[in-house]
Amino acid sequence: MVSLSEVSLNEFRESLKQKDVRSIQIIYFAIAMGVLSFMLIIYVLYLKQGVVEPNNEILSVLNIMTWFNLLLTFSMIYIGKFVSERQYSKSSLEKAVYKKFPGQILRNVNFTPAQKCLMIIRTASIIRLAALEAPAFFGLVTLILWVFNGEVHNAPIYLVNLLSTVPLFVYVIVNFPNKEKLVEIFQSKIQGSV
């Protein structure tokens, strides 16, 4: 075998076990819940926030952080897509035929080409999620500083930092993996790379 793009659809379907699908679903769910939990903490702190004397010095920092976060959000959407798509490049699929994946090294097992395809899909998904998670957390950190420094009632414009969570949640909802979605990804990204 020269490339993983030679793996047949039947081979991939047969190697795709429910536990493999579940592990990818857990990754998606955990990342989304981490961001959602942080949002909930900020909301509770916001509700508990009493009247605090606003700190004008922090406004310039919040402005810089907000603009940086918006830039980071748009950048990471494209960077994450580019880097994750590189996992499906022709050269990556050729190298992966002989590549030793971490599970092979640790457990001394040989993965079939179809199992390697699933690992590439999982890796690409994690890269994409991580790229979307970074600006989401940065925006939430900006919001927590906004709440702690008494700017809640003076400058609600900083709520724009919540926008950095939108791409992550949209990606998780639209691309939440199931067996059919993983087969679709295999067909379009791996078999389609020929």
C-alpha positions in Angstrom: 0.0 0.0 0.0 1.4 3.4 -1.0 -1.2 5.7 0.5 -4.1 5.5 3.0 -6.3 6.8 0.3 -6.3 3.2 -1.0 -8.3 1.9 2.0 -11.7 0.8 0.8 -14.9 2.1 2.2 -15.8 -1.4 3.4 -12.5 -1.7 5.2 -13.0 1.6 6.9 -16.6 0.8 7.9 -15.6 -2.6 9.3 -12.8 -1.1 11.4 -15.1 1.7 12.8 -16.2 0.4 16.2 -18.7 2.1 18.5 -16.0 2.8 21.1 -14.0 4.7 18.4 -17.0 6.9 17.6 -17.7 7.4 21.3 -14.1 8.5 22.0 -14.3 11.2 19.3 -17.7 12.3 20.6 -16.3 12.6 24.1 -13.6 14.9 22.9 -16.1 17.2 21.1 -18.4 17.2 24.2 -15.6 17.8 26.7 -14.2 20.8 24.8 -17.7 22.4 24.4 -18.6 21.7 28.0 -15.3 23.3 29.2 -16.1 26.5 27.4 -19.8 26.4 28.5 -18.7 25.8 32.1 -16.4 28.8 32.1 -19.2 30.9 30.6 -21.5 29.8 33.4 -18.9 30.7 36.1 -18.6 34.2 34.5 -22.4 34.5 34.5 -22.6 33.6 38.2 -19.8 36.0 39.1 -21.6 38.7 37.0 -24.8 38.1 39.0 -23.0 38.3 42.3 -21.1 41.4 41.3 -21.9 44.3 43.6 -21.2 47.9 42.9 -17.5 48.2 42.4 -15.6 51.4 41.8 -14.6 51.1 38.1 -10.9 51.0 37.3 -10.1 53.3 34.4 -6.6 51.8 34.0 -8.0 48.4 33.1 -10.1 49.8 30.3 -7.1 50.2 28.0 -6.1 46.6 28.7 -9.6 45.4 28.1 -9.7 47.3 24.8 -6.4 45.7 23.6 -7.5 42.2 24.8 -10.9 42.6 23.0 -9.4 43.7 19.7 -6.7 41.0 20.0 -9.4 38.4 20.7 -11.4 39.4 17.6 -8.3 39.1 15.5 -7.4 35.8 17.1 -10.8 34.4 16.5 -10.9 35.1 12.8 -7.2 34.0 12.4 -7.7 30.7 14.2 -10.8 29.8 12.2 -8.6 29.8 9.1 -5.4 28.6 10.7 -7.2 25.6 12.3 -8.8 24.7 9.0 -5.6 24.9 7.1 -3.6 22.8 9.7 -6.3 20.2 10.1 -6.7 19.9 6.3 -3.0 19.2 6.0 -3.6 15.9 7.8 -5.4 14.8 4.7 -2.8 15.9 2.2 -1.5 13.3 -0.3 2.0 13.4 1.3 0.5 12.9 4.9 -1.6 9.9 3.7 1.5 8.4 2.1 3.7 8.9 5.1 1.0 7.5 7.5 1.2 4.1 5.8 4.6 3.4 7.5 4.2 5.8 10.4 4.2 4.5 13.9 1.3 6.1 15.8 1.5 6.6 19.6 -0.8 3.7 20.4 1.5 1.4 18.4 4.6 2.5 20.3 3.0 2.3 23.7 1.1 -1.0 23.3 3.3 -2.6 20.7 0.4 -3.3 18.3 0.0 -2.9 14.6 -2.8 -0.7 13.4 -4.5 -1.6 10.1 -4.5 1.1 7.4 -8.3 1.6 8.1 -7.5 2.3 11.8 -4.8 4.7 10.8 -7.4 6.6 8.7 -9.6 7.0 11.8 -6.6 8.3 13.8 -5.9 10.9 11.1 -9.6 12.0 11.2 -9.4 12.2 15.0 -6.2 14.2 14.9 -7.6 16.6 12.4 -10.7 17.1 14.5 -8.7 17.8 17.7 -6.5 20.3 15.8 -9.6 22.1 14.5 -11.3 22.1 18.0 -8.1 23.3 19.7 -7.8 26.2 17.2 -11.4 27.3 18.0 -11.1 26.7 21.7 -8.1 29.0 22.1 -9.9 32.3 21.2 -13.0 31.2 23.0 -11.1 30.9 26.3 -9.2 34.1 25.6 -12.5 35.9 25.2 -13.8 34.4 28.4 -10.6 35.5 30.3 -11.2 39.0 29.0 -14.8 38.8 30.2 -13.8 37.6 33.7 -11.4 40.6 34.0 -14.2 42.8 32.9 -16.4 41.4 35.7 -13.8 41.5 38.4 -12.8 45.1 37.6 -16.2 46.7 38.0 -16.8 47.5 34.4 -19.9 45.4 34.1 -22.4 48.3 34.3 -20.1 50.9 32.7 -18.9 49.2 29.5 -21.2 46.4 28.3 -19.4 46.6 24.9 -16.9 44.0 26.2 -19.7 41.4 25.9 -18.5 41.3 22.3 -15.9 38.8 23.6 -18.6 36.2 23.7 -18.5 36.1 19.9 -15.3 34.2 20.1 -17.2 31.2 21.5 -19.6 31.1 18.6 -17.3 29.4 16.0 -16.5 26.6 18.5 -20.1 25.9 19.3 -21.2 26.1 15.7 -18.4 23.7 14.7 -19.3 21.2 17.5 -23.0 21.3 16.7 -22.6 21.0 12.9 -19.8 18.5 12.9 -20.6 16.4 16.0 -19.4 13.0 15.0 -21.4 9.9 14.5 -20.6 6.8 12.4 -22.1 8.3 9.2 -20.2 11.6 9.6 -16.9 9.8 10.1 -17.6 7.7 7.0 -18.4 10.9 5.1 -15.1 12.5 6.2 -13.3 9.4 5.2 -14.9 9.5 1.7 -14.4 13.2 1.1 -11.0 13.8 2.8 -9.1 10.5 2.6 -10.5 8.7 -0.4 -11.1 12.0 -2.2 -7.5 13.0 -1.9 -6.4 10.7 -4.7 
